[in-house]
Amino acid sequence: MLSDEDIQKLIDVFATKEDLNEAVQNLSTKADFNNLMTSVDTYAKKSDC
């Protein structure tokens, strides 16, 4: 049987739903990546001239 201390250790190790939501908010999206690529392509075209 798990003791209260064992349960607390497990809770400390595993991410909570709130932790995961916070982590996901900071991830780049496909749209962000596409915007970055468009900017890089535009800059490359300007520098070729």
Phi, psi and omega in degrees: 000144180278138176273171177300323180294318178298317180296319179296321177298318178296318179297321180293330184279316185276142178287144176271169178301320179294320178299317180293319178299318179295319180293320182292327181298333183270358180280146176287148178260170177299322179297319177300316180296317179297320177297320178296315180297320178297318179296318179295317178298317179297315179297318180297319179296320180292325183283341178286338183286000000 
